Amino acid sequence: MTNISSTYSKFSHNLVGLCAFDLVAQHGNFTRAAELLGISQSAISQRIRNLELELGVVLFRREHRGVALTNEGLRLLSVVGPAMKQLGNSVTSLLERKSKPRVRLSADFAFSTLWLLPRLPHLRSELGEEIEIQILASQSPPEVNDDDCDIAIHVSALNKMAEGDVLLLEEKVAAVCSPAFLDKNGPISTSAELLNTQLLSLSKPPSAEWQTWQGWFDSLGITGERSRNYISFNNYDMVTQSAIAGHGVALGWLGLIDGVIKDGLLVQATGDVVTSQAGYVMSRDYSSPSRGPARVFDWIATQAARLAF
């Protein structure tokens, strides 16, 4: 601990000198570096002199039209240069976030692709360009109190909803396929016949709570062995594209795939719709001082409420 404290103490003492060193090395003279720091040439010269005294080495050779790095200076720059650049980029990014609010939104691939993306232009248009929106698509919901996520939208059990959460879509799931697949393999009179039909499945991480084929069959009281293995994907967009291509029957979340059904790309294979005690729940950190997350949160909640009527 003593060594760490000593190292940080020395670094803190010489940080201003290292900044001056990096600028002088970049521009090859004291004048330009002094202008960028907003100080006099003599002041930056003194900072470099103090740094050289502290380190016990000569960092620059003074020449007629400026300065040139010594071998010791080159070695120091190889370490200080990249570090200062990374530090500068990080500070600049934080300052930009302060002046231009950023909202990071976590949602699974299905909601991101089928619900958010079609509405993103309207969101940007109504809230303006001053809010930077970043969508973090992931099959797994973020960890509780994830500081890197402002808004989370994932399937969750309704009895786990916290105060302030908003239910965007109740989970209603139907079996869907392409019209061509149904023409070739149908008609499918009952959902029990799907046990002998090629099924397309979405891989489910342990933390996910959405409906599975087994849960769907169980809800309908359908038992029996399947005669075919699933074709599984880890991305719902791939599931829907495979269904559209006629590869099999998929589970379709009503409220997400309505546009695809309206366009005639998918149809319900049977008339059964399973409603669970889960749904797409939106939550956010209400302690955040930024108004950006609150505005995006309220906009999405309003859009979902309109669709419910």
Residue pairs with C-beta under 8 A, 6 or more apart in sequence:
13 54
14 51
14 54
14 55
16 47
17 47
17 48
17 50
17 51
17 54
18 51
18 80
18 84
19 37
19 84
20 33
20 37
20 44
20 47
20 48
20 51
21 48
21 51
21 59
21 73
21 76
21 77
21 80
22 77
22 80
22 81
22 84
23 32
23 33
23 36
23 37
23 44
24 30
24 33
24 44
24 48
24 60
24 67
25 69
25 73
25 77
25 81
26 33
26 81
27 33
27 36
28 66
28 67
28 68
29 65
29 66
29 67
30 41
30 44
30 45
30 48
30 66
30 67
31 41
33 44
34 40
34 41
34 43
34 44
37 44
48 59
48 60
51 59
52 58
52 59
55 72
55 76
57 70
57 72
57 73
58 70
58 72
58 73
59 69
59 70
59 72
59 73
59 76
60 67
60 68
60 69
60 70
60 73
61 67
61 68
61 69
61 70
69 77
97 132
100 130
100 131
100 132
101 130
101 131
101 132
101 290
101 291
101 292
102 131
102 132
102 133
102 134
102 292
103 131
103 132
103 133
103 134
103 150
103 151
103 292
103 293
103 296
104 134
104 136
104 148
104 149
104 150
104 151
105 116
105 133
105 134
105 135
105 136
105 149
105 150
105 151
105 152
105 153
105 296
106 136
106 137
106 138
106 141
106 142
106 146
106 149
106 151
106 152
106 153
106 154
107 116
107 135
107 136
107 137
107 138
107 152
107 153
107 154
108 137
108 138
108 139
108 141
108 153
108 154
108 155
108 208
108 210
108 236
109 137
109 138
109 139
109 235
109 236
109 237
110 236
110 237
110 253
110 256
111 153
111 154
111 256
111 280
112 135
112 137
113 137
113 236
113 237
114 236
114 240
114 256
114 257
114 259
114 260
115 169
115 255
115 256
116 135
116 153
118 259
119 303
120 133
123 133
123 296
123 299
123 300
124 133
126 299
127 295
127 296
127 299
131 292
131 295
131 296
133 296
136 142
136 149
139 203
139 205
139 208
139 234
139 235
140 205
140 207
140 208
141 152
141 154
141 156
141 207
141 208
142 148
142 149
142 152
145 285
146 152
150 284
150 285
150 288
150 290
150 292
150 293
150 296
151 282
151 283
151 284
151 293
151 296
151 297
151 300
152 282
152 283
152 284
153 168
153 280
153 281
153 282
153 300
154 208
154 209
154 280
154 281
155 171
155 208
155 209
155 210
155 278
155 279
155 280
155 281
156 209
156 278
156 279
156 280
156 281
157 209
157 277
157 278
158 167
158 277
158 278
158 279
158 281
159 277
160 281
161 167
161 281
162 283
164 283
164 284
164 286
165 281
165 282
165 283
166 281
166 282
166 283
166 297
166 301
166 304
167 279
167 280
167 281
167 282
168 279
168 280
168 281
168 282
168 300
168 301
168 304
169 253
169 255
169 256
169 279
169 280
169 304
170 255
170 275
170 279
171 210
171 211
171 253
171 275
171 276
171 278
171 279
171 280
172 253
172 254
172 255
172 273
172 274
172 275
173 211
173 216
173 251
173 252
173 253
173 254
173 273
173 274
173 275
173 276
174 251
174 252
174 254
174 268
174 269
174 270
174 272
174 273
174 274
175 191
175 194
175 216
175 249
175 250
175 251
175 252
175 268
175 269
175 270
175 272
176 243
176 249
176 250
176 251
176 252
176 257
176 261
176 266
176 267
176 268
176 269
177 243
177 246
177 248
177 249
177 250
177 266
177 267
177 269
178 243
178 244
178 245
178 246
178 265
178 266
178 267
179 264
179 267
180 246
181 243
181 246
181 247
181 248
181 249
182 188
182 267
182 269
184 246
185 197
186 269
188 194
188 197
188 269
188 270
190 270
191 217
191 220
191 222
191 270
191 272
192 222
192 224
194 217
194 249
194 269
194 270
195 217
195 222
195 224
195 225
195 226
195 227
196 226
196 227
196 228
197 228
197 248
197 249
197 269
198 228
198 231
198 247
198 248
198 249
199 213
199 226
199 228
199 230
199 231
199 248
199 249
199 250
200 230
200 231
200 232
200 233
200 239
200 242
200 243
200 247
200 248
200 249
200 250
201 212
201 213
201 230
201 231
201 232
201 233
201 239
201 250
201 251
202 210
202 212
202 232
202 233
202 234
202 235
202 236
202 239
202 250
202 251
203 232
203 233
203 234
204 210
204 212
209 278
210 253
210 278
211 251
211 253
211 274
211 276
211 278
212 251
213 230
213 251
215 274
215 276
216 251
216 274
217 223
219 274
219 276
220 272
220 274
231 242
231 247
231 248
233 239
233 242
239 250
239 251
240 250
240 252
240 257
240 260
240 266
242 248
242 250
243 249
243 250
243 252
243 266
244 260
244 265
244 266
249 269
252 261
252 266
252 268
254 273
255 280
255 307
257 266
260 266
261 267
261 268
282 297
282 300
282 301
282 304
284 293
284 294
284 297
285 293
288 294
